[in-house]
Amino acid sequence: MNAVLMILGLLAGMALGQDQYTTKYDNIDVEAIIKNERLLKNYVGCLLDNNPCTPEGTELKKNLPDALETNCKSCSDIQKRISDRLTHFLIDNRPDDWALLEQKYDPTGSYKKQYLG
């Protein structure tokens, strides 16, 4: 698991109170996001404050720090699988976006160290 593992995967689960993320978005089509340059670019841009966010993107940005801090303890198993898929896609296919997300959400590398051991 990596520092920003939950970034796009949280699209699958926005917060419901403080204890658990909702499973409302667990049926998200991850492959459709990956294959659609416009969608993927918009979500990454939202997280980087480069463009406006959808309501889901706004919720994602709000909950991302908690997910990183708690190792996604409020995420469902499906949300963790989605996060893993999207993270690997970004690392392998969009390293520049991945680097910018890490810079913003893990500037000291503390989460990366925690997740990679």
mmCIF file of the C-alpha atoms, coordinates in Angstrom:
data_MODEL
# 
_entry.id   MODEL 
# 
loop_
_atom_site.group_PDB 
_atom_site.id 
_atom_site.type_symbol 
_atom_site.label_atom_id 
_atom_site.label_alt_id 
_atom_site.label_comp_id 
_atom_site.label_asym_id 
_atom_site.label_entity_id 
_atom_site.label_seq_id 
_atom_site.pdbx_PDB_ins_code 
_atom_site.Cartn_x 
_atom_site.Cartn_y 
_atom_site.Cartn_z 
_atom_site.occupancy 
_atom_site.B_iso_or_equiv 
_atom_site.pdbx_formal_charge 
_atom_site.auth_seq_id 
_atom_site.auth_comp_id 
_atom_site.auth_asym_id 
_atom_site.auth_atom_id 
_atom_site.pdbx_PDB_model_num 
ATOM 1   C CA . MET A 1 1   ? 0.000   0.000  0.000   1.00 0.00 ? 1   MET A CA 1 
ATOM 2   C CA . ASN A 1 2   ? 1.268   3.474  -0.734  1.00 0.00 ? 2   ASN A CA 1 
ATOM 3   C CA . ALA A 1 3   ? 0.756   6.927  0.713   1.00 0.00 ? 3   ALA A CA 1 
ATOM 4   C CA . VAL A 1 4   ? -1.871  7.982  -1.749  1.00 0.00 ? 4   VAL A CA 1 
ATOM 5   C CA . LEU A 1 5   ? -3.407  4.546  -2.183  1.00 0.00 ? 5   LEU A CA 1 
ATOM 6   C CA . MET A 1 6   ? -6.843  5.781  -1.247  1.00 0.00 ? 6   MET A CA 1 
ATOM 7   C CA . ILE A 1 7   ? -6.914  8.925  -3.382  1.00 0.00 ? 7   ILE A CA 1 
ATOM 8   C CA . LEU A 1 8   ? -9.109  7.932  -6.272  1.00 0.00 ? 8   LEU A CA 1 
ATOM 9   C CA . GLY A 1 9   ? -10.454 4.826  -4.628  1.00 0.00 ? 9   GLY A CA 1 
ATOM 10  C CA . LEU A 1 10  ? -12.301 7.004  -2.173  1.00 0.00 ? 10  LEU A CA 1 
ATOM 11  C CA . LEU A 1 11  ? -14.521 7.934  -5.078  1.00 0.00 ? 11  LEU A CA 1 
ATOM 12  C CA . ALA A 1 12  ? -16.098 4.635  -4.230  1.00 0.00 ? 12  ALA A CA 1 
ATOM 13  C CA . GLY A 1 13  ? -16.902 5.728  -0.703  1.00 0.00 ? 13  GLY A CA 1 
ATOM 14  C CA . MET A 1 14  ? -17.620 9.192  0.604   1.00 0.00 ? 14  MET A CA 1 
ATOM 15  C CA . ALA A 1 15  ? -17.881 9.847  4.314   1.00 0.00 ? 15  ALA A CA 1 
ATOM 16  C CA . LEU A 1 16  ? -20.920 9.015  6.358   1.00 0.00 ? 16  LEU A CA 1 
ATOM 17  C CA . GLY A 1 17  ? -20.271 10.573 9.725   1.00 0.00 ? 17  GLY A CA 1 
ATOM 18  C CA . GLN A 1 18  ? -16.889 9.941  11.303  1.00 0.00 ? 18  GLN A CA 1 
ATOM 19  C CA . ASP A 1 19  ? -16.947 6.141  11.611  1.00 0.00 ? 19  ASP A CA 1 
ATOM 20  C CA . GLN A 1 20  ? -17.438 4.731  8.143   1.00 0.00 ? 20  GLN A CA 1 
ATOM 21  C CA . TYR A 1 21  ? -17.462 5.827  4.536   1.00 0.00 ? 21  TYR A CA 1 
ATOM 22  C CA . THR A 1 22  ? -20.700 5.194  2.734   1.00 0.00 ? 22  THR A CA 1 
ATOM 23  C CA . THR A 1 23  ? -20.859 2.300  0.291   1.00 0.00 ? 23  THR A CA 1 
ATOM 24  C CA . LYS A 1 24  ? -23.072 4.377  -2.007  1.00 0.00 ? 24  LYS A CA 1 
ATOM 25  C CA . TYR A 1 25  ? -20.322 4.518  -4.640  1.00 0.00 ? 25  TYR A CA 1 
ATOM 26  C CA . ASP A 1 26  ? -18.983 0.963  -4.292  1.00 0.00 ? 26  ASP A CA 1 
ATOM 27  C CA . ASN A 1 27  ? -20.406 0.052  -7.694  1.00 0.00 ? 27  ASN A CA 1 
ATOM 28  C CA . ILE A 1 28  ? -18.273 2.668  -9.446  1.00 0.00 ? 28  ILE A CA 1 
ATOM 29  C CA . ASP A 1 29  ? -16.872 1.477  -12.772 1.00 0.00 ? 29  ASP A CA 1 
ATOM 30  C CA . VAL A 1 30  ? -13.154 1.898  -12.138 1.00 0.00 ? 30  VAL A CA 1 
ATOM 31  C CA . GLU A 1 31  ? -12.205 0.740  -15.611 1.00 0.00 ? 31  GLU A CA 1 
ATOM 32  C CA . ALA A 1 32  ? -14.461 3.395  -17.160 1.00 0.00 ? 32  ALA A CA 1 
ATOM 33  C CA . ILE A 1 33  ? -12.630 6.099  -15.204 1.00 0.00 ? 33  ILE A CA 1 
ATOM 34  C CA . ILE A 1 34  ? -9.240  4.697  -16.162 1.00 0.00 ? 34  ILE A CA 1 
ATOM 35  C CA . LYS A 1 35  ? -10.183 4.492  -19.843 1.00 0.00 ? 35  LYS A CA 1 
ATOM 36  C CA . ASN A 1 36  ? -11.717 7.972  -19.974 1.00 0.00 ? 36  ASN A CA 1 
ATOM 37  C CA . GLU A 1 37  ? -8.954  10.578 -20.125 1.00 0.00 ? 37  GLU A CA 1 
ATOM 38  C CA . ARG A 1 38  ? -11.372 13.427 -19.408 1.00 0.00 ? 38  ARG A CA 1 
ATOM 39  C CA . LEU A 1 39  ? -12.835 11.810 -16.270 1.00 0.00 ? 39  LEU A CA 1 
ATOM 40  C CA . LEU A 1 40  ? -9.479  10.783 -14.876 1.00 0.00 ? 40  LEU A CA 1 
ATOM 41  C CA . LYS A 1 41  ? -7.934  14.169 -15.603 1.00 0.00 ? 41  LYS A CA 1 
ATOM 42  C CA . ASN A 1 42  ? -10.863 15.948 -13.930 1.00 0.00 ? 42  ASN A CA 1 
ATOM 43  C CA . TYR A 1 43  ? -10.594 13.892 -10.743 1.00 0.00 ? 43  TYR A CA 1 
ATOM 44  C CA . VAL A 1 44  ? -6.826  14.343 -10.544 1.00 0.00 ? 44  VAL A CA 1 
ATOM 45  C CA . GLY A 1 45  ? -7.217  18.067 -11.265 1.00 0.00 ? 45  GLY A CA 1 
ATOM 46  C CA . CYS A 1 46  ? -9.828  18.346 -8.534  1.00 0.00 ? 46  CYS A CA 1 
ATOM 47  C CA . LEU A 1 47  ? -7.522  16.709 -5.997  1.00 0.00 ? 47  LEU A CA 1 
ATOM 48  C CA . LEU A 1 48  ? -4.699  19.040 -7.021  1.00 0.00 ? 48  LEU A CA 1 
ATOM 49  C CA . ASP A 1 49  ? -6.924  22.155 -6.829  1.00 0.00 ? 49  ASP A CA 1 
ATOM 50  C CA . ASN A 1 50  ? -6.386  22.759 -10.550 1.00 0.00 ? 50  ASN A CA 1 
ATOM 51  C CA . ASN A 1 51  ? -10.039 22.699 -11.561 1.00 0.00 ? 51  ASN A CA 1 
ATOM 52  C CA . PRO A 1 52  ? -13.519 22.634 -10.020 1.00 0.00 ? 52  PRO A CA 1 
ATOM 53  C CA . CYS A 1 53  ? -14.698 19.435 -8.371  1.00 0.00 ? 53  CYS A CA 1 
ATOM 54  C CA . THR A 1 54  ? -17.851 17.441 -8.777  1.00 0.00 ? 54  THR A CA 1 
ATOM 55  C CA . PRO A 1 55  ? -19.786 16.905 -5.538  1.00 0.00 ? 55  PRO A CA 1 
ATOM 56  C CA . GLU A 1 56  ? -18.106 13.485 -5.260  1.00 0.00 ? 56  GLU A CA 1 
ATOM 57  C CA . GLY A 1 57  ? -14.683 15.037 -5.819  1.00 0.00 ? 57  GLY A CA 1 
ATOM 58  C CA . THR A 1 58  ? -15.338 17.648 -3.140  1.00 0.00 ? 58  THR A CA 1 
ATOM 59  C CA . GLU A 1 59  ? -16.273 14.919 -0.670  1.00 0.00 ? 59  GLU A CA 1 
ATOM 60  C CA . LEU A 1 60  ? -13.192 12.929 -1.669  1.00 0.00 ? 60  LEU A CA 1 
ATOM 61  C CA . LYS A 1 61  ? -10.887 15.871 -0.983  1.00 0.00 ? 61  LYS A CA 1 
ATOM 62  C CA . LYS A 1 62  ? -12.534 16.406 2.383   1.00 0.00 ? 62  LYS A CA 1 
ATOM 63  C CA . ASN A 1 63  ? -12.104 12.761 3.459   1.00 0.00 ? 63  ASN A CA 1 
ATOM 64  C CA . LEU A 1 64  ? -8.735  11.941 1.944   1.00 0.00 ? 64  LEU A CA 1 
ATOM 65  C CA . PRO A 1 65  ? -6.619  13.196 4.870   1.00 0.00 ? 65  PRO A CA 1 
ATOM 66  C CA . ASP A 1 66  ? -8.582  10.998 7.298   1.00 0.00 ? 66  ASP A CA 1 
ATOM 67  C CA . ALA A 1 67  ? -8.260  7.974  5.026   1.00 0.00 ? 67  ALA A CA 1 
ATOM 68  C CA . LEU A 1 68  ? -4.498  8.434  4.799   1.00 0.00 ? 68  LEU A CA 1 
ATOM 69  C CA . GLU A 1 69  ? -4.131  9.082  8.514   1.00 0.00 ? 69  GLU A CA 1 
ATOM 70  C CA . THR A 1 70  ? -6.116  5.990  9.507   1.00 0.00 ? 70  THR A CA 1 
ATOM 71  C CA . ASN A 1 71  ? -4.919  3.601  6.784   1.00 0.00 ? 71  ASN A CA 1 
ATOM 72  C CA . CYS A 1 72  ? -8.417  3.706  5.298   1.00 0.00 ? 72  CYS A CA 1 
ATOM 73  C CA . LYS A 1 73  ? -9.940  2.016  8.344   1.00 0.00 ? 73  LYS A CA 1 
ATOM 74  C CA . SER A 1 74  ? -13.364 3.380  7.374   1.00 0.00 ? 74  SER A CA 1 
ATOM 75  C CA . CYS A 1 75  ? -13.130 2.007  3.821   1.00 0.00 ? 75  CYS A CA 1 
ATOM 76  C CA . SER A 1 76  ? -14.982 -1.102 2.706   1.00 0.00 ? 76  SER A CA 1 
ATOM 77  C CA . ASP A 1 77  ? -13.097 -4.015 1.131   1.00 0.00 ? 77  ASP A CA 1 
ATOM 78  C CA . ILE A 1 78  ? -14.437 -2.964 -2.268  1.00 0.00 ? 78  ILE A CA 1 
ATOM 79  C CA . GLN A 1 79  ? -13.155 0.580  -1.750  1.00 0.00 ? 79  GLN A CA 1 
ATOM 80  C CA . LYS A 1 80  ? -9.716  -0.777 -0.872  1.00 0.00 ? 80  LYS A CA 1 
ATOM 81  C CA . ARG A 1 81  ? -9.667  -2.906 -4.056  1.00 0.00 ? 81  ARG A CA 1 
ATOM 82  C CA . ILE A 1 82  ? -10.697 0.104  -6.145  1.00 0.00 ? 82  ILE A CA 1 
ATOM 83  C CA . SER A 1 83  ? -7.972  2.169  -4.492  1.00 0.00 ? 83  SER A CA 1 
ATOM 84  C CA . ASP A 1 84  ? -5.391  -0.486 -5.240  1.00 0.00 ? 84  ASP A CA 1 
ATOM 85  C CA . ARG A 1 85  ? -6.404  -0.685 -8.912  1.00 0.00 ? 85  ARG A CA 1 
ATOM 86  C CA . LEU A 1 86  ? -6.351  3.067  -9.422  1.00 0.00 ? 86  LEU A CA 1 
ATOM 87  C CA . THR A 1 87  ? -3.110  3.522  -7.536  1.00 0.00 ? 87  THR A CA 1 
ATOM 88  C CA . HIS A 1 88  ? -1.306  0.942  -9.639  1.00 0.00 ? 88  HIS A CA 1 
ATOM 89  C CA . PHE A 1 89  ? -2.718  2.486  -12.801 1.00 0.00 ? 89  PHE A CA 1 
ATOM 90  C CA . LEU A 1 90  ? -1.474  5.946  -11.835 1.00 0.00 ? 90  LEU A CA 1 
ATOM 91  C CA . ILE A 1 91  ? 1.964   4.701  -10.811 1.00 0.00 ? 91  ILE A CA 1 
ATOM 92  C CA . ASP A 1 92  ? 2.400   2.656  -14.003 1.00 0.00 ? 92  ASP A CA 1 
ATOM 93  C CA . ASN A 1 93  ? 0.709   4.928  -16.544 1.00 0.00 ? 93  ASN A CA 1 
ATOM 94  C CA . ARG A 1 94  ? 0.595   8.471  -15.160 1.00 0.00 ? 94  ARG A CA 1 
ATOM 95  C CA . PRO A 1 95  ? 3.723   8.892  -13.046 1.00 0.00 ? 95  PRO A CA 1 
ATOM 96  C CA . ASP A 1 96  ? 3.660   12.687 -13.337 1.00 0.00 ? 96  ASP A CA 1 
ATOM 97  C CA . ASP A 1 97  ? 0.139   12.842 -11.872 1.00 0.00 ? 97  ASP A CA 1 
ATOM 98  C CA . TRP A 1 98  ? 1.145   10.341 -9.193  1.00 0.00 ? 98  TRP A CA 1 
ATOM 99  C CA . ALA A 1 99  ? 4.157   12.468 -8.216  1.00 0.00 ? 99  ALA A CA 1 
ATOM 100 C CA . LEU A 1 100 ? 1.998   15.592 -7.923  1.00 0.00 ? 100 LEU A CA 1 
ATOM 101 C CA . LEU A 1 101 ? -0.555  13.769 -5.766  1.00 0.00 ? 101 LEU A CA 1 
ATOM 102 C CA . GLU A 1 102 ? 2.185   12.445 -3.498  1.00 0.00 ? 102 GLU A CA 1 
ATOM 103 C CA . GLN A 1 103 ? 3.716   15.908 -3.256  1.00 0.00 ? 103 GLN A CA 1 
ATOM 104 C CA . LYS A 1 104 ? 0.395   17.385 -2.161  1.00 0.00 ? 104 LYS A CA 1 
ATOM 105 C CA . TYR A 1 105 ? -0.909  14.629 0.109   1.00 0.00 ? 105 TYR A CA 1 
ATOM 106 C CA . ASP A 1 106 ? 2.341   13.157 1.458   1.00 0.00 ? 106 ASP A CA 1 
ATOM 107 C CA . PRO A 1 107 ? 4.973   15.916 1.247   1.00 0.00 ? 107 PRO A CA 1 
ATOM 108 C CA . THR A 1 108 ? 7.130   14.454 4.032   1.00 0.00 ? 108 THR A CA 1 
ATOM 109 C CA . GLY A 1 109 ? 6.851   10.867 2.811   1.00 0.00 ? 109 GLY A CA 1 
ATOM 110 C CA . SER A 1 110 ? 5.501   9.723  6.177   1.00 0.00 ? 110 SER A CA 1 
ATOM 111 C CA . TYR A 1 111 ? 2.530   7.827  4.763   1.00 0.00 ? 111 TYR A CA 1 
ATOM 112 C CA . LYS A 1 112 ? 4.689   6.245  2.091   1.00 0.00 ? 112 LYS A CA 1 
ATOM 113 C CA . LYS A 1 113 ? 7.074   4.981  4.785   1.00 0.00 ? 113 LYS A CA 1 
ATOM 114 C CA . GLN A 1 114 ? 4.153   3.694  6.849   1.00 0.00 ? 114 GLN A CA 1 
ATOM 115 C CA . TYR A 1 115 ? 2.581   1.799  3.956   1.00 0.00 ? 115 TYR A CA 1 
ATOM 116 C CA . LEU A 1 116 ? 5.765   0.494  2.369   1.00 0.00 ? 116 LEU A CA 1 
ATOM 117 C CA . GLY A 1 117 ? 7.396   -0.412 5.668   1.00 0.00 ? 117 GLY A CA 1 
# 
